Structure formats: C-alpha cells, structure tokens
Amino acid sequence: MIATPELIAVYEPLKWQYAPLDDKSSTLLLTGSAGGGKSRVAAEKVNAYCWYYPGSTWLIARKAREWNSHSIVPFMWKTVMGQDTRIKFNVSEGAFYYPNGSVIYSAGMYDDKQRQAARSIGGDGGLDGAWLEEANAFQRDDYQEVIGRVRHTAADWQQIILTTNPDAPTHWIYKDLIQGGGASVYYSGAKDNPYNSPAYIANLEKLTGIMRDRLVLGKWVQAEGAIYDEYDPAIHMIDASDCPPFVRRFRVVDFGYSNPFVCQWWGMDADGRLYRYREFYQTRRLVEDVTPEIIRLTGDESIEFTVADHDAEDRATMQRHGISTTPALKDVSPGIQAVKMRMKVQLDGKPRLYFVRGVLVAADPLLESDKKPICTEDELPGYAWKKYDDGKPNKEEPVKLNDHGCDTTRYLVARIDGFPKASSLFAFSR
C-alpha cells in the first residue's frame, strides 16, 4: 500500500481494497455492483499519491463539471481529506492545493468548452494521474484524450483510475478495458462493504431486471429481450459539434410526477435525420411550473409543433402558458417499429436517429440516489419486451418500467413518420 504522512482522516481499507491500492498499472478499473467502495478507494489513492509524491498533478472528473460540486469534490474534502487545514481548496478553480506543491483539479468533459479547460490542466507538463468517476458516462474519445495528458513525472509511475457500475456489454469500457485487457480490473459488491446500512442493502434488493443484474449482481449485461437491440452508443450518440444545421425543430412531452416528466427537443437535418438535442427529465415537478421552464429553454428557437401525451388537464395547463400541443400517436408496437427503423444503420453507414451527448438540462438527484435512469439514453439498454410463461419475449408488449424517455421518443417518431405498413414490419423483423 502507498505510504502517506500522518493524516487527519484515518482510512482503514476494506479487505478487497488493498490490491487496487498497491496496483501501479497505467489504467485501473474498479467496477461491480453498487455500494462496494469503489469511489472511496479511488479517492484515497489520489490523496495518498499527492501526499507521498510532492509536486504531483491530478485530475478528478465526472462527465459534467457541474456535477462535481455535489459529488466528488465534497467527498474528497469531507470524507477523504477530513477538511485538513493544510490543504487549501480554490472554489473558482475547483482545485485542492497541498503544502508540498501537489494539486488536484476537478473538471468535466461535457462539451467542447469543458474539454478545452481539462486540456489546460497541468500545462505543458501534463498530469500524473486522473480519476474518472461514473466512468460509463465518458466516451472512448474522452478517455483517450486523458491518456494523452498523463505524462508528468512527479513519481516513477502514473495512473488513470476509472470507477463505474456495469453498463451494456457493447460499452467501450467493457470492450476495451475488460475484454481487451486494457486495464487492471477489480470487482466489488455491496456485501464487500460492511459500512453499508441494512436499509441500503434492502433497497438494492428491491431492484429488478437489468438494474438488478448491474447494480446488485455487478454484471455487464444488456436486458434479455431488449427492444432496441439496434442501439449502440458508438453509433447513435454524437457530440453537439457534429450536428448539421437543423431545418425543422420539434418538442415532445411525456407527463409525469412520481414518474419523470420528460420533454425532448428534436432537430431534423436536410436529409431527414433526427437529433435529440435537449432533454428535461425530472420527477416531482408540476406541469404548471415546468411549462414556463420549457419556454425559457426553447428561447427563440422555431418549434414546428409539440407532441404530448393525452392527459387533457396537463395539455390544457400547457396551452394556458402558451404551448399548444398535438396528441401523441400511442399505438405501442408499430411506434416501436418506427423507432427501430430509424435506428437501423442505412446503406450510407448512418442511422436516421441520433441522441446528442450531454444535453440533459439537470440531473434529478432523487433518480440518481435511487440508481434509476436520469435520461433517455440511460433507459435504452434496459428497455425490454415482457415475457410469456415459457420465457420467450412477447414482442407486442414492453415492460412498463423506466420507459418514459423511450415513450417520448416513440411519440415524436410516430408523429413524423407515421406507422410502418404491415409488409414493412414483416420485412424488418425477418
């Protein structure tokens, strides 16, 4: 284990954490089910490195820089550093300064502006290490850019640490770092951490389906009987900077309160392809309060029409605030087939539907704490068909769980494209 000077916050590693603490591999992946202590061991290792190797420079990051202020930054300061007065935190820089010259910078890679800011960290000397928290939110390009920055020599070894719960087996982390052997990989689970409360364990045990497979069993899996098996983040997720000009714009709404209220903004390019370029995805929000926010977010964009779920009272509320709505076409199976046809890669090598990365207006803290999807792209891998008694998927009826963004997308595509003809469905499903 890395030796450190006397610290104010005493850290006693869990049994499984000793090995990753000692590991000096260039890339370290900590994965497995929720609650295993992945983030704690990563944070402690970064802190220990900075004490032991004077003048070292580290980056700690979540995908969006603004998420750091209520996650890894207070976690580092309060839990790991113990509010050690020898360390100074600069709020505007998001940086921890150690008395021995080491620095930890917090950053994000949400958009071009944040990536540019991250590139400047460490200057020409680069970084000694980087910790990517909730690493499944990062893209392969983000990771490769970080690799190019880790070249400082405060110590005779450098490291990138990734901490993440499992995702789909198509994710680049699984392909490159687990299957491809690109990292030293350590797995942990909630039962490996004796500090988890009985209530936390009981809540995890309530999870079902793909969420249970990933967050309880720690498996990198896609839902059995996945509806949108065409979906591949490497194909269907793009950066805002890669979007062409939009010739038409639309909004679509799925009402909810206990379930998420979802509003998506879509653009269409000159070739008819669709791009989800903004998303509101929040629980416990009244239509009366959300509608002015939708208007504010839209600004001076010219919206051709707004599709909405059928609730008459909620549609009337939106109308009172100045948003006229068109009722959604809600036939489920043909609507799903319409989306699948847009997701299918065409002869030119491109699909006809994209989700722009990092466009969530704000993450819902309740959904985050409950380990539920916080946006449509979180739903897609787990959106699955119900099963018959013999276990085979019933390809007419989806499981009604964590599907609100998927429903919203379906409403928009069905309104624009209509429903495929029976002959098209047959040809597509063969």
PyMOL commands that set and color helices and strands:
alter all, ss='L'
color gray80, all
select helices_A, chain A and resi 15-22+38-52+65-70+72-80+112-120+123-125+135-137+140-149+172-179+190-192+198-205+209-215+233-236+240-242+287-298+312-320+332-343+365-369+376-382+404-417+422-429
alter helices_A, ss='H'
color red, helices_A
select strands_A, chain A and resi 27-32+57-61+88-90+95-97+103-107+129-133+159-163+184-188+237-238+248-254+261-268+274-282+305-308+326-327+353-356+385-387+393-398
alter strands_A, ss='S'
color yellow, strands_A
deselect
rebuild
show_as cartoon
